[in-house]
Amino acid sequence: MTLIAFLYFENQQKLYFDLTKSRMQNIASKIASKIIVAHMNGIKVDISGDFEPKDYKLAFYDNSGEKVYGNIDEKIDLKKDIIEEENSFVLVDKSTFGHLGIYAIAIKEHFYSKQIKELEINIIVLFFLIYSIIALIGFYLAKLFIKPIKEERDKLNNFIKDTTHELNTPISAILMSTEGKDLNSKQIERVRLSAKRVSEIYKDLTYVFLQKDFEKEDLKEISLDEVIKEQLLYFEPLANKKKIKINLDMEEYSYKILKEDFIRVFNNLVSNAIKYNKINGTIFITLKNNKLTIKDTGIGIQQTKINDIFKRYYRATSYQGGFGIGLSIVNEISKKYNIKIDINSIYDESTTITLNF
């Protein structure tokens, strides 16, 4: 940019110089023509009054180089055509050819330096403005590019914190339950549930970061109703802890899906239905007409947040712990098997999620 500014200034300076020189040559030619015509026609002229150009200093010189008349005080080297000074320049014209005893005309301007100074100021202001605009655009673009990186970094930080918290709860429960020598049935059950919770967290994290593609040709139909009954045995103690009742209404139904994938989908949905339910709430699980519906009587989801709940690490509420990957996993697995998800939620009342197979 500095080079461009320099070249632009050089070009504009030359342009101003050429225009000023051309204007002065034009004035000198007119004055020389008047002198020649006056001399040839014998017209008497007043050198001190008839040839006074506006905005310029003027001087006439005889054959010996002495000034006949003019308001240019400094000595002029008449051998040069153009004399450049610090704040102006002088044009020397010899086209009078000695008519009326004048052998040279000198015209001095005093606007050129002012124009160049104004040009310098304008260029400085212009390029300062350009630099400012570029800097602002660069700052805006940098901020724009950095924003998603910052958001992902914040999500990752929150994910690490939430994961640590999620793992700490069941691990603490296991340590507390195994402090004594003899464990009662209640402590053993607490250890079993905590260990199961750690296992579920591990499976979810493994699926998110280490999931592998599958071959659809290797899929076999599994009985979804039987798998649901098996998994509900695990959730009974968790539901009983919050006094949540689970209503089950199913018919026999089989679907081509890996058992582990279906378990991961079902367990995440039921886990949320328990986690975000109210004390003494109810969960309705229905498997009919190629649809699995899980409805809770919990806190619900605000309509403005429904479109975001399947995003990884997104949490619509801080009501309970979690790190925002459960529904993301449900969404990814559903896409793999062409399962459509419908959500209907009434804030502070209920949430219904339907899987259409």
LOTIKOL-682630 format. One record per residue: x, y, z of N, C-alpha, C in turn. Coordinates in pm, whole numbers, padded with zeros to 5 digits, always signed. Layout:
% LOTIKOL-682630
XYZXYZXYZ;...
% end
This chain:
% LOTIKOL-682630
+00084-00121+00000+00000+00000+00000+00087+00126+00000;+00200+00121+00071+00290+00238+00074+00346+00265-00064;+00384+00160-00134+00438+00174-00271+00331+00233-00363;+00209+00185-00349+00099+00236-00431+00076+00384-00404;+00080+00421-00275+00061+00562-00239+00173+00647-00298;+00297+00597-00292+00411+00672-00347+00396+00690-00498;+00360+00582-00568+00344+00590-00713+00229+00683-00751;+00122+00676-00672+00008+00764-00698+00047+00910-00679;+00124+00938-00573+00168+01075-00547+00259+01125-00659;+00352+01037-00702+00444+01074-00810+00368+01107-00938;+00268+01026-00966+00189+01046-01087+00109+01176-01081;+00046+01200-00964-00033+01323-00948+00057+01446-00949;+00175+01434-00890+00269+01546-00888+00312+01583-01030;+00342+01482-01109+00381+01506-01249+00266+01569-01327;+00145+01523-01299+00027+01577-01367+00009+01725-01334;+00021+01760-01205+00010+01900-01165+00120+01985-01231;+00241+01930-01233+00354+02001-01293+00329+02028-01441;+00285+01925-01513+00260+01940-01657+00149+02041-01683;+00043+02036-01602-00068+02130-01621-00024+02274-01594;+00051+02293-01486+00099+02427-01451+00195+02481-01557;+00286+02394-01602+00382+02433-01706+00310+02470-01834;+00211+02390-01874+00135+02417-01996+00061+02550-01985;+00006+02578-01867-00067+02704-01847+00027+02823-01858;+00145+02812-01799+00243+02921-01802+00298+02942-01943;+00321+02832-02016+00368+02845-02155+00264+02915-02241;+00139+02886-02214+00030+02950-02288+00029+03100-02262;+00049+03140-02135+00053+03281-02100+00174+03349-02165;+00289+03283-02158+00412+03339-02216+00397+03357-02366;+00335+03261-02436+00315+03270-02581+00225+03387-02617;+00121+03410-02537+00029+03522-02564+00100+03656-02545;+00183+03663-02437+00256+03787-02413+00357+03813-02525;+00429+03706-02568+00528+03720-02677+00460+03763-02806;+00342+03706-02832+00267+03743-02955+00229+03890-02953;+00184+03939-02839+00146+04080-02827+00266+04171-02851;+00381+04130-02796+00502+04212-02812+00544+04216-02958;+00542+04101-03024+00582+04095-03166+00487+04176-03252;+00355+04158-03232+00254+04231-03310+00268+04381-03288;+00289+04421-03162+00303+04565-03130+00426+04624-03199;+00536+04547-03198+00659+04595-03258+00644+04607-03410;+00582+04508-03473+00569+04506-03618+00472+04614-03667;+00373+04645-03587+00274+04744-03627+00304+04883-03571;+00413+04893-03500+00451+05025-03446+00358+05073-03338;+00295+04980-03268+00202+05019-03161+00282+05040-03033;+00257+05148-02968+00324+05177-02843+00256+05098-02732;+00336+05032-02656+00280+04953-02545+00345+04995-02414;+00269+04979-02309+00319+05007-02173+00355+04873-02109;+00482+04845-02109+00527+04715-02056+00484+04698-01911;+00484+04807-01838+00453+04798-01695+00305+04775-01667;+00222+04791-01767+00079+04777-01739+00003+04682-01828;+00049+04664-01953-00027+04582-02047-00001+04432-02034;+00104+04397-01968+00140+04255-01961+00152+04207-01816;+00050+04232-01741+00052+04192-01599-00043+04074-01579;+00009+03949-01590-00081+03833-01574-00124+03817-01428;-00247+03776-01414-00298+03752-01279-00236+03625-01221;-00216+03627-01093-00171+03510-01017-00028+03468-01048;+00045+03543-01130+00183+03508-01161+00271+03631-01147;+00399+03608-01120+00499+03715-01124+00564+03714-01262;+00598+03833-01312+00645+03844-01449+00766+03937-01456;+00860+03902-01546+00977+03989-01566+01023+03979-01711;+01069+04097-01769+01122+04102-01906+01272+04132-01900;+01346+04069-01989+01491+04084-01987+01543+04125-02125;+01648+04210-02126+01707+04255-02252+01815+04158-02298;+01888+04197-02399+01987+04110-02461+02102+04074-02367;+02129+04163-02272+02239+04139-02177+02195+04061-02055;+02065+04027-02051+02013+03952-01936+01971+04038-01821;+01969+04173-01844+01926+04264-01738+01774+04278-01741;+01716+04289-01623+01570+04300-01613+01525+04437-01658;+01436+04440-01759+01378+04565-01808+01262+04607-01719;+01179+04510-01686+01065+04538-01599+01020+04405-01538;+00962+04410-01422+00901+04291-01362+00905+04291-01211;+00830+04203-01153+00822+04193-01007+00888+04064-00954;+00975+04002-01038+01054+03889-00990+01185+03948-00938;+01206+03938-00807+01320+04006-00745+01449+03927-00757;+01441+03794-00748+01566+03716-00749+01622+03709-00890;+01753+03682-00899+01820+03672-01029+01780+03542-01095;+01749+03547-01224+01702+03430-01300+01811+03388-01398;+01838+03259-01401+01931+03202-01498+01855+03181-01628;+01874+03274-01724+01796+03272-01848+01839+03162-01944;+01946+03090-01912+01989+02980-01998+01900+02857-01983;+01826+02852-01873+01738+02738-01847+01596+02770-01891;+01527+02668-01933+01385+02686-01971+01294+02677-01848;+01327+02588-01754+01248+02570-01632+01343+02577-01513;+01310+02660-01417+01390+02670-01295+01300+02629-01177;+01331+02517-01116+01251+02467-01003+01309+02521-00874;+01223+02584-00795+01263+02634-00665+01190+02554-00556;+01216+02592-00433+01161+02514-00322+01008+02520-00319;+00951+02638-00335+00806+02653-00324+00739+02693-00456;+00815+02698-00564+00757+02737-00692+00856+02702-00803;+00818+02735-00927+00917+02724-01035+00894+02837-01135;+01001+02866-01214+01001+02979-01307+01013+02924-01448;+00930+02976-01538+00936+02939-01680+01004+03053-01756;+01102+03020-01840+01172+03120-01922+01133+03098-02068;+01082+03205-02133+01038+03198-02273+01119+03299-02356;+01174+03254-02469+01258+03341-02554+01199+03357-02694;+01067+03346-02702+01004+03353-02835+00974+03497-02880;+01021+03598-02806+01001+03739-02848+01105+03780-02952;+01218+03708-02953+01325+03731-03052+01371+03877-03058;+01374+03943-02943+01430+04078-02934+01334+04189-02971;+01211+04157-03006+01113+04262-03036+01092+04350-02914;+01085+04484-02942+01071+04585-02839+01186+04576-02738;+01300+04517-02781+01418+04508-02694+01406+04400-02588;+01304+04315-02600+01284+04208-02501+01332+04076-02562;+01428+04013-02493+01483+03888-02544+01440+03766-02460;+01385+03791-02345+01339+03679-02261+01226+03724-02169;+01134+03633-02148+01024+03655-02053+01033+03548-01944;+01026+03591-01820+01026+03496-01708+00893+03506-01635;+00828+03391-01615+00701+03385-01541+00720+03293-01420;+00687+03345-01306+00704+03268-01182+00567+03239-01121;+00547+03115-01088+00419+03078-01023+00444+03052-00874;+00337+03063-00793+00348+03036-00650+00231+02950-00599;+00167+02878-00693+00055+02790-00654+00094+02643-00657;+00196+02612-00735+00233+02472-00755+00264+02403-00621;+00346+02469-00540+00385+02409-00411+00264+02391-00321;+00171+02489-00329+00050+02479-00248-00036+02361-00292;-00046+02343-00426-00123+02230-00480-00060+02096-00440;+00076+02091-00447+00146+01968-00410+00125+01939-00261;+00129+02043-00179+00109+02025-00036-00032+01974-00008;-00130+02035-00075-00268+01988-00060-00282+01844-00108;-00211+01812-00218-00215+01675-00270-00158+01577-00168;-00045+01616-00106+00016+01530-00005-00081+01505+00111;-00145+01613+00156-00240+01600+00268-00357+01511+00229;-00409+01535+00107-00523+01454+00060-00488+01306+00050;-00367+01279-00001-00323+01139-00015-00306+01075+00122;-00246+01151+00216-00229+01097+00352-00363+01066+00416;-00457+01161+00402-00591+01140+00458-00661+01023+00391;-00649+01018+00256-00714+00910+00180-00662+00773+00222;-00530+00760+00230-00475+00629+00263-00489+00596+00412;-00492+00697+00496-00524+00671+00636-00667+00617+00648;-00756+00676+00567-00894+00630+00566-00902+00486+00513;-00827+00459+00404-00826+00324+00347-00770+00223+00447;-00659+00261+00511-00600+00174+00612-00698+00147+00726;-00769+00252+00767-00866+00237+00876-00978+00141+00837;-01028+00158+00712-01135+00071+00665-01086-00074+00656;-00964-00091+00600-00907-00226+00590-00888-00287+00728;-00841-00204+00822-00819-00253+00958-00950-00296+01022;-01054-00214+01002-01186-00248+01058-01241-00375+00995;-01228-00384+00861-01276-00506+00792-01197-00627+00840;-01062-00609+00851-00978-00719+00899-01015-00762+01039;-01041-00663+01126-01081-00694+01264-01214-00768+01266;-01308-00719+01184-01441-00782+01179-01432-00926+01127;-01354-00945+01018-01340-01079+00961-01268-01173+01057;-01165-01119+01124-01093-01202+01222-01186-01245+01334;-01267-01149+01380-01362-01181+01487-01465-01281+01438;-01505-01265+01311-01604-01355+01253-01548-01497+01241;-01422-01506+01198-01359-01637+01181-01328-01702+01316;-01293-01620+01413-01255-01674+01543-01378-01715+01624;-01492-01652+01596-01612-01679+01675-01649-01828+01682;-01660-01899+01566-01694-02042+01576-01588-02123+01650;-01459-02082+01635-01352-02152+01707-01368-02132+01857;-01400-02007+01894-01420-01976+02036-01540-02052+02091;-01647-02056+02010-01767-02129+02055-01737-02277+02074;-01661-02336+01979-01626-02478+01992-01535-02501+02112;-01444-02406+02135-01356-02418+02252-01436-02413+02381;-01533-02319+02388-01618-02309+02506-01700-02435+02525;-01752-02490+02413-01829-02614+02421-01743-02728+02474;-01620-02734+02423-01529-02841+02465-01494-02826+02613;-01470-02702+02657-01441-02679+02799-01559-02721+02887;-01679-02679+02844-01799-02718+02919-01819-02868+02918;-01790-02930+02801-01805-03074+02789-01712-03147+02887;-01588-03099+02896-01492-03162+02987-01538-03145+03132;-01584-03023+03166-01633-02999+03302-01753-03087+03335;-01849-03091+03241-01971-03171+03264-01940-03320+03271;-01847-03365+03185-01809-03507+03188-01746-03542+03322;-01657-03454+03368-01594-03476+03499-01699-03483+03609;-01796-03392+03602-01903-03391+03702-01988-03517+03694;-02024-03556+03571-02107-03675+03552-02039-03801+03603;-01908-03811+03581-01834-03929+03627-01811-03924+03778;-01797-03804+03830-01769-03789+03973-01885-03839+04059;-02009-03815+04014-02125-03854+04094-02133-04005+04117;-02134-04090+04014-02140-04234+04039-02015-04289+04106;-01897-04231+04073-01774-04279+04136-01776-04250+04286;-01824-04130+04321-01836-04094+04464-01933-04188+04535;-02042-04221+04467-02141-04312+04525-02082-04451+04549;-02000-04498+04455-01934-04628+04469-01838-04626+04587;-01758-04520+04598-01660-04510+04707-01728-04503+04843;-01836-04426+04850-01908-04413+04977-01974-04544+05017;-02026-04616+04917-02098-04740+04946-02005-04855+04985;-01878-04842+04952-01783-04951+04980-01688-04918+05094;-01725-04817+05174-01637-04780+05285-01636-04886+05395;-01752-04946+05421-01760-05047+05528-01710-05183+05481;-01694-05274+05578-01649-05410+05545-01763-05494+05490;-01877-05490+05559-01992-05569+05517-02092-05480+05445;-02124-05513+05321-02217-05434+05242-02356-05493+05249;-02453-05407+05277-02592-05454+05277-02647-05449+05136;-02768-05498+05119-02828-05506+04985-02849-05366+04925;-02879-05269+05009-02900-05132+04959-02770-05074+04905;-02658-05098+04975-02529-05048+04929-02485-05117+04800;-02511-05249+04794-02475-05324+04673-02554-05273+04553;-02682-05244+04575-02766-05191+04467-02717-05054+04421;-02673-04972+04519-02622-04839+04485-02493-04851+04403;-02407-04946+04441-02283-04969+04367-02315-05016+04226;-02411-05108+04215-02448-05162+04085-02501-05052+03993;-02589-04967+04046-02645-04859+03965-02537-04757+03925;-02447-04726+04018-02341-04630+03988-02246-04685+03883;-02212-04813+03897-02124-04876+03798-02193-04879+03661;-02325-04906+03661-02400-04907+03536-02399-04768+03472;-02409-04664+03557-02409-04527+03506-02273-04495+03443;-02163-04533+03509-02030-04512+03453-02018-04583+03319;-02072-04705+03313-02067-04782+03189-02143-04713+03077;-02259-04655+03109-02339-04584+03009-02265-04460+02958;-02202-04387+03051-02125-04268+03010-02012-04310+02918;-01943-04418+02955-01833-04466+02873-01881-04505+02733;-01995-04575+02726-02048-04618+02597-02086-04498+02509;-02147-04398+02573-02185-04278+02496-02062-04207+02442;-01962-04192+02526-01839-04124+02481-01768-04205+02373;-01768-04336+02389-01706-04423+02289-01778-04411+02155;-01913-04404+02162-01990-04392+02038-01962-04259+01970;-01952-04151+02048-01931-04018+01989-01795-04008+01922;-01692-04058+01988-01556-04037+01938-01496-04155+01863;-01551-04275+01881-01491-04392+01817-01590-04472+01735;-01703-04412+01700-01804-04487+01626-01750-04530+01490;-01790-04647+01447-01746-04702+01319-01866-04721+01228;-01839-04718+01100-01946-04742+01003-01988-04889+01011;-02111-04914+00972-02162-05050+00976-02207-05091+00837;-02214-05218+00814-02263-05272+00687-02409-05311+00703;-02495-05249+00622-02638-05276+00634-02670-05421+00603;-02585-05487+00521-02612-05626+00485-02600-05718+00607;-02523-05676+00708-02501-05759+00827-02611-05741+00931;-02704-05647+00907-02809-05621+01005-02910-05734+01011;-02959-05758+01131-03064-05857+01151-03177-05793+01228;-03295-05843+01205-03411-05789+01278-03403-05830+01424;-03432-05734+01511-03438-05764+01654-03577-05728+01704;-03618-05792+01809-03749-05766+01867-03738-05646+01960;-03790-05534+01916-03776-05410+01994-03851-05418+02127;-03965-05483+02129-04043-05490+02253-03967-05568+02361;-03895-05674+02320-03820-05752+02418-03701-05673+02471;-03634-05601+02383-03520-05520+02427-03566-05412+02523;-03682-05352+02495-03735-05246+02583-03762-05301+02723;-03822-05421+02730-03851-05482+02861-03722-05510+02938;-03619-05556+02866-03490-05584+02930-03431-05455+02989;-03434-05348+02912-03371-05223+02955-03448-05155+03069;-03579-05173+03072-03658-05109+03177-03626-05166+03316;-03575-05288+03320-03534-05346+03448-03422-05263+03510;-03336-05210+03426-03227-05126+03475-03279-04991+03524;-03382-04938+03457-03431-04804+03492-03528-04804+03611;-03578-04920+03650-03675-04925+03761-03623-04861+03888;-03499-04894+03934-03450-04830+04058-03437-04678+04044;-03393-04631+03926-03380-04486+03903-03516-04418+03906;-03617-04484+03845-03752-04427+03845-03812-04429+03986;-03787-04539+04059-03842-04549+04194-03785-04443+04287;-03659-04404+04262-03594-04303+04345-03669-04170+04338;-03727-04136+04221-03804-04012+04205-03955-04039+04209;-03990-04164+04246-04132-04205+04255-04203-04184+04122;-04134-04222+04015-04190-04206+03881-04252-04338+03837;-04372-04332+03786-04442-04451+03738-04422-04465+03587;-04393-04588+03542-04373-04613+03400-04490-04696+03347;-04566-04639+03253-04677-04710+03189-04630-04766+03055;-04650-04892+03035-04600-04959+02916-04716-05013+02833;-04717-04980+02705-04822-05028+02613-04754-05066+02481;-04729-05196+02461-04651-05239+02345-04716-05358+02275;-04681-05368+02150-04714-05486+02072-04584-05541+02014;-04584-05664+01972-04462-05722+01918-04422-05649+01789;-04291-05615+01784-04245-05543+01665-04095-05567+01648;-04055-05600+01524-03915-05625+01492-03865-05525+01388;-03736-05492+01397-03679-05392+01305-03531-05424+01283;-03482-05397+01161-03341-05423+01131-03255-05310+01187;-03187-05339+01297-03101-05241+01362-03007-05316+01456;-02886-05265+01472-02796-05325+01570-02854-05307+01710;-02851-05414+01786-02911-05410+01919-02847-05301+02004;-02713-05288+01995-02643-05187+02075-02689-05046+02039;-02716-05023+01909-02761-04890+01867-02900-04860+01920;-02990-04957+01913-03126-04933+01963-03124-04910+02114;-03042-04990+02184-03032-04973+02330-02983-04833+02362;-02886-04785+02285-02830-04651+02310-02937-04543+02287;-03018-04559+02181-03127-04464+02154-03231-04468+02265;-03278-04589+02295-03385-04604+02395-03339-04556+02532;-03219-04597+02574-03171-04561+02707-03152-04410+02723;-03104-04344+02618-03089-04198+02627-03223-04128+02641;-03324-04176+02568-03457-04114+02574-03523-04138+02709;-03514-04261+02760-03575-04292+02889-03499-04223+03002;-03364-04220+02991-03283-04152+03092-03324-04005+03103;-03345-03937+02987-03390-03796+02990-03530-03785+03047;-03617-03880+03013-03755-03876+03064-03758-03887+03216;-03663-03961+03272-03653-03972+03419-03585-03849+03476;-03473-03812+03415-03391-03701+03465-03470-03570+03470;-03548-03542+03365-03619-03414+03356-03766-03425+03396;-03802-03535+03459-03939-03553+03508-03953-03493+03647;-04075-03482+03692-04101-03428+03825-04119-03543+03924;-04104-03513+04052-04129-03614+04155-04276-03659+04143;-04297-03793+04154-04431-03852+04137-04483-03836+03994;-04393-03819+03900-04434-03806+03761-04463-03941+03696;-04490-03935+03565-04524-04056+03491-04452-04055+03357;-04413-04176+03312-04356-04193+03178-04443-04292+03103;-04486-04254+02983-04570-04340+02899-04486-04390+02782;-04470-04521+02774-04392-04581+02664-04486-04665+02579;-04497-04627+02451-04589-04696+02360-04513-04743+02237;-04533-04872+02201-04473-04928+02079-04585-04989+01995;-04635-04912+01900-04746-04957+01815-04737-04891+01678;-04788-04961+01578-04798-04905+01442-04665-04849+01392;-04559-04927+01411-04425-04889+01365-04374-04761+01431;-04423-04732+01551-04382-04610+01621-04349-04642+01766;-04242-04579+01815-04207-04585+01957-04223-04444+02013;-04311-04430+02111-04339-04300+02171-04301-04304+02318;-04226-04204+02361-04188-04189+02502-04233-04051+02547;-04327-04050+02640-04383-03924+02689-04360-03914+02839;-04318-03794+02884-04298-03771+03027-04386-03656+03074;-04395-03641+03203-04472-03531+03262-04375-03436+03333;-04270-03403+03263-04162-03326+03325-04165-03177+03297;-04046-03120+03286-04034-02973+03280-04057-02918+03140;-04058-03004+03039-04081-02958+02902-03963-02881+02844;-03978-02841+02719-03873-02767+02648-03936-02642+02586;-03869-02530+02600-03918-02407+02536-03914-02423+02384;-04015-02370+02317-04026-02385+02171-03905-02327+02098;-03846-02223+02153-03732-02158+02087-03606-02245+02092;-03607-02348+02176-03488-02432+02194-03503-02571+02132;-03623-02604+02085-03646-02740+02033-03556-02772+01915;-03535-02675+01826-03453-02701+01705-03306-02723+01737;-03264-02690+01859-03121-02700+01894-03088-02820+01981;-03188-02892+02031-03160-02994+02133-03082-03114+02078;-03079-03132+01945-03005-03244+01888-02860-03208+01856;-02821-03082+01879-02683-03041+01854-02592-03098+01963;-02475-03139+01922-02381-03197+02018-02338-03092+02120;-02335-03130+02246-02296-03049+02363-02400-02943+02399;-02514-02942+02327-02615-02840+02359-02703-02889+02474;-02724-02799+02569-02814-02832+02681-02919-02723+02690;-03045-02764+02685-03155-02667+02686-03182-02614+02825;-03131-02682+02928-03156-02639+03065-03042-02685+03154;-03026-02619+03267-02929-02662+03367-02999-02729+03485;-03123-02773+03459-03206-02834+03564-03138-02957+03623;-03076-03039+03540-03006-03159+03583-02870-03165+03517;-02785-03255+03564-02653-03272+03505-02662-03332+03366;-02550-03339+03300-02545-03393+03164-02446-03313+03083;-02405-03368+02968-02309-03294+02887-02353-03283+02742;-02481-03299+02716-02537-03260+02587-02500-03347+02469;-02480-03478+02492-02450-03564+02377-02556-03672+02358;-02645-03690+02458-02746-03796+02451-02837-03786+02330;-02901-03670+02314-02993-03652+02201-02917-03641+02069;-02794-03595+02074-02712-03593+01954-02688-03735+01905;-02660-03826+01998-02643-03967+01962-02772-04025+01906;-02884-03993+01971-03015-04041+01923-03038-03995+01779;-03007-03870+01752-03028-03814+01619-02938-03882+01515;-02810-03903+01549-02717-03966+01455-02756-04110+01424;-02792-04184+01526-02832-04324+01503-02961-04330+01423;-03054-04241+01451-03182-04239+01378-03159-04212+01230;-03066-04122+01200-03035-04094+01059-02975-04216+00991;-02892-04290+01062-02830-04410+01006-02934-04512+00961;-03044-04521+01037-03144-04624+01009-03273-04567+00950;-03266-04442+00902-03383-04377+00840-03503-04374+00935;-03477-04344+01059-03583-04332+01160-03614-04183+01176;-03739-04148+01158-03781-04008+01171-03816-03977+01317;-03770-03861+01364-03796-03820+01502-03895-03704+01504;-03999-03717+01583-04096-03608+01605-04093-03569+01752;-04096-03439+01778-04094-03389+01916-04212-03296+01938;-04280-03317+02046-04390-03228+02085-04371-03198+02234;-04353-03072+02268-04326-03037+02407-04408-02917+02451;-04459-02928+02571-04531-02816+02634-04450-02775+02756;-04403-02652+02754-04313-02607+02861-04376-02623+02998;-04297-02681+03091-04336-02704+03230-04453-02801+03243;-04473-02883+03138-04586-02978+03144-04547-03116+03094;-04495-03128+02973-04462-03262+02920-04376-03251+02794;-04312-03363+02762-04236-03376+02637-04266-03514+02578;-04298-03516+02450-04326-03642+02381-04232-03655+02262;-04155-03765+02261-04066-03794+02149-04112-03923+02081;-04131-03914+01951-04180-04030+01873-04078-04069+01768;-04044-04198+01766-03957-04252+01662-04041-04327+01561;-04038-04282+01438-04115-04346+01332-04023-04438+01253;-04044-04570+01266-03957-04666+01198-04003-04689+01055;
% end
